[in-house]
Amino acid sequence: MGSLVGVLIYLLLNGLSSFLTNFLALGCLFILGVYTSGMAEKVFQVTDVKAIVIDEICGMVLTLLFLPKPSYLVAAFFLFRGFDI
């Protein structure tokens, strides 16, 4: 599910701004994810909570930022899912 959210975020960002702006937005998302993941681990009292998928979202957006052609999006999605272990 996180990968699909990552694709949606990429599509939103890619249509609205430049590569640099997208990269900075990804950095902000990453920082927010680290902070909220740490809080969630304290609440759930478990490390690596399966419900937290911010790493998958950030990884998907980062992967898609470097696509040479937008037409590769579907292939990138399935390859990312295949390698995301």
ABEGO torsion letter per residue (X at the ends): XAAAAAAAAAAAAAAABBAAAAAAAAAAAAAAAAAAAAAAAAAAGBBGBAABAAAAAAAAAAAAAABABAAAAAAAAAAAAAABX
